[in-house]
Amino acid sequence: MPTRTETSAPQHAVRFPNESVAYRAARTQLLSTEIALRRQLEAVAALRRALPLGGEVPEDYTFEEGGRDLDDTRTVERVRLSQLFQRDGALIVYSFMYGPEMAKACPMCTAMLDGLNGNAPHITQRVNLAVVAKSPLERIRNYARERGWRNLRLLSSHGTSYNRDYQAENSAGAQMPALNVFVKRGAQVHHFYSSELLFAPSDPSQHPRHVDLLWPLWNVFDLTPEGRGTEWFPKLSYAGG
């Protein structure tokens, strides 16, 4: 039986009501590129998994954390980076742009964390997950209560150099939306991965898209004729919503 080559158009028998020959031809061509993209995504993921260990963390950072109940305003605990490994697997840390000098939290980070909050119970079945911001803990938790973020492990890096060391703060003190992955080998924590697309030049009319793979919002828009566009951005609230 002949096998489909990498360059031949994929074939299947699925059709939809009243589609034209021109539509099917264009859709088949698109399917070829979607298959290529799927393969490329796996190739990139394989390269990422094969990364050697990054550098040892320079210190076992101490974060502030409240009780898991956001309505508990009295509990303040201190937890070290190494203690965030509560199960086998890597530790994913997202740095939320909400510094002590910011009047409001970042709308983009907020939209991403709205979705991550829903997925957190699934994610933490396999890996460790935390969200860090530089604002004082009480401010972070008040905001999380407003958003309904009851599934995220929320930490304050206030008073530490974590944000600066792991590219969540630039030299001017502005907060950056960094995503970092850490691994633990024995008692030692190593950096493993960072979303460095944030720092690489973007193509014209594109944004860095450094956390696209874990942010469904933009992927949903990409399925539509309108696409994600270049002018629309999430807001903290919407009139009438």
C-alpha positions as a printed Julia matrix, in Angstrom:
241×3 Matrix{Float64}:
   0.0    0.0    0.0
   1.47   3.39  -0.93
   2.19   5.7    1.98
   1.56   9.43   2.09
   4.73  11.4    1.6
   5.61  14.53   3.53
   4.63  16.7    0.55
   1.4   15.04  -0.58
  -1.93  16.47   0.54
  -3.6   14.58   3.41
  -6.88  12.88   2.57
  -9.87  11.92   4.68
 -13.54  11.34   3.95
 -15.05  13.96   6.27
 -17.17  16.62   4.55
 -19.49  19.36   5.85
 -22.88  20.52   4.49
 -22.81  22.5    1.23
 -19.06  23.03   1.13
 -17.68  23.87  -2.3
 -14.9   22.17  -4.22
 -12.81  25.35  -3.78
 -13.37  25.3   -0.02
 -12.34  21.63   0.25
  -9.2   22.22  -1.82
  -8.15  25.16   0.36
  -9.02  23.27   3.54
  -6.95  20.28   2.44
  -3.99  22.55   1.76
  -4.42  24.1    5.21
  -4.58  20.63   6.74
  -1.14  19.89   5.36
   0.27  22.91   7.17
  -1.6   22.03  10.36
  -0.02  18.57  10.31
   3.39  20.15   9.74
   2.77  22.51  12.65
   1.78  19.61  14.9
   5.02  17.85  14.03
   7.02  21.02  14.59
   5.4   21.58  17.99
   6.42  18.07  19.04
   9.93  18.6   17.66
  10.26  21.8   19.7
   8.87  20.07  22.79
  11.38  17.24  22.35
  14.26  19.72  22.15
  12.95  21.45  25.26
  12.71  18.17  27.17
  16.29  17.35  26.15
  17.75  20.57  27.56
  20.64  19.96  29.96
  20.28  21.28  33.49
  20.44  25.04  33.75
  22.32  26.83  36.49
  21.84  26.16  40.16
  19.61  28.78  41.75
  21.82  31.35  43.52
  19.77  31.13  46.71
  16.79  29.28  48.12
  14.45  32.26  47.84
  11.97  32.8   50.66
   8.49  33.86  49.55
   5.48  34.89  51.58
   2.33  32.81  51.22
  -1.1   32.99  52.81
  -3.38  30.17  53.79
  -4.97  28.26  50.93
  -8.3   29.88  51.87
  -8.28  33.35  50.31
 -10.79  34.51  52.9
  -8.24  33.85  55.65
  -6.59  37.27  55.96
  -4.46  36.44  59.02
  -2.26  33.55  57.96
   1.15  34.47  56.57
   3.69  31.73  55.99
   7.21  31.78  54.6
   8.11  29.14  52.06
  11.38  28.55  50.27
  11.69  27.83  46.57
  12.85  24.28  47.32
   9.69  23.68  49.38
   7.47  24.39  46.4
   8.34  20.92  45.09
   5.5   19.17  46.86
   5.3   16.32  44.38
   7.57  14.67  41.85
   8.03  16.67  38.67
   9.11  20.12  37.64
   8.1   23.42  39.18
   6.46  26.0   36.89
   6.59  29.56  38.2
   4.73  32.37  36.44
   5.75  35.9   37.38
   2.62  38.04  37.51
   3.09  41.73  36.66
   1.74  43.29  39.84
   4.5   45.24  41.52
   4.12  47.43  44.61
   4.31  50.61  42.52
   1.66  49.51  40.01
  -1.76  51.09  40.5
  -3.44  48.12  38.81
  -2.51  44.58  37.93
  -1.49  43.81  34.36
  -4.64  43.02  32.29
  -2.72  40.6   30.04
  -1.35  38.61  32.98
  -4.79  38.69  34.58
  -6.46  37.21  31.5
  -3.84  34.47  31.28
  -4.16  33.64  34.99
  -7.97  33.54  34.75
  -7.5   30.56  32.44
  -4.61  29.03  34.36
  -6.69  29.1   37.54
  -9.22  26.82  35.87
  -6.54  24.41  34.69
  -4.47  24.39  37.88
  -6.19  21.35  39.47
  -5.3   19.33  36.37
  -1.77  20.71  36.03
  -0.87  19.94  39.63
  -1.66  16.27  39.19
   1.69  16.01  37.38
   3.83  19.05  38.18
   4.16  21.84  40.72
   2.75  25.27  39.92
   3.11  28.68  41.56
   2.37  32.31  40.69
   4.69  35.0   42.04
   4.26  38.77  42.18
   6.35  41.43  43.87
   3.48  43.22  45.6
   2.95  42.6   49.32
   1.07  39.39  49.98
  -2.14  41.01  51.23
  -2.45  43.01  48.0
  -1.97  39.9   45.86
  -4.55  37.93  47.79
  -7.1   40.75  47.72
  -6.8   40.85  43.96
  -7.0   37.06  43.69
 -10.18  37.13  45.77
 -11.72  39.63  43.33
 -10.81  37.4   40.37
 -11.85  34.15  42.03
  -8.36  32.61  41.79
  -8.85  29.86  44.35
  -6.8   27.18  42.57
  -3.5   29.03  42.23
  -0.61  28.93  44.68
   0.06  32.65  45.12
   3.37  33.94  46.47
   4.9   37.34  47.18
   8.53  37.88  46.2
   8.55  41.24  47.99
  11.95  41.84  49.56
  13.75  39.18  47.47
  15.88  39.34  44.33
  13.91  36.57  42.61
  12.22  38.86  40.08
  15.46  40.51  39.06
  17.42  37.24  38.94
  14.86  35.41  36.79
  14.0   38.22  34.38
  10.65  39.18  35.92
  11.92  42.7   36.5
  14.06  44.85  34.23
  16.9   47.16  35.19
  14.47  50.07  35.61
  12.36  48.11  38.1
   9.46  47.47  35.7
   7.76  44.1   36.11
   7.99  41.54  33.31
   5.72  38.53  32.53
   8.31  35.8   32.92
   7.61  32.08  32.98
  10.33  29.87  34.45
  10.62  26.14  35.01
  12.79  24.65  37.75
  13.8   21.09  38.55
  15.13  19.56  41.74
  18.0   17.09  41.75
  18.64  15.81  45.24
  18.61  18.85  47.49
  19.64  21.24  44.73
  17.24  23.29  42.6
  18.26  24.09  39.03
  16.77  26.41  36.48
  15.53  24.44  33.46
  13.59  26.7   31.08
  12.44  30.27  30.58
  10.03  31.71  28.0
  12.85  33.57  26.25
  10.72  34.45  23.23
   9.86  37.5   25.34
  13.38  38.79  24.78
  13.83  37.78  21.14
  12.94  40.14  18.26
   9.36  39.67  17.04
   8.25  39.51  13.44
   6.47  42.62  12.1
   2.98  43.15  13.53
   3.47  40.35  16.06
   3.86  40.31  19.79
   6.36  38.04  21.56
   3.73  35.25  22.08
   6.06  33.75  24.65
   3.3   32.05  26.67
   0.89  31.29  23.81
   1.11  27.55  24.36
  -0.52  27.81  27.8
  -2.9   30.7   27.01
  -6.04  29.45  25.19
  -7.41  32.94  24.55
  -5.21  33.71  21.55
  -5.43  30.2   20.15
  -9.23  30.48  20.12
  -9.05  33.76  18.18
  -6.63  32.17  15.7
  -9.41  29.74  14.7
 -11.59  32.56  13.37
 -11.56  34.65  10.17
 -10.84  37.74  12.29
  -7.79  36.2   13.92
  -6.19  37.63  17.04
  -5.58  41.02  15.45
  -2.99  43.53  16.63
  -5.12  46.14  18.41
  -7.35  44.23  20.85
  -6.07  43.38  24.31
  -7.79  41.93  27.37
  -9.19  44.29  29.99
  -9.67  43.83  33.7
 -13.43  44.22  33.18
 -15.87  44.8   30.33
 -18.86  47.13  30.24
 -22.02  45.14  30.68
 -20.04  41.96  31.42
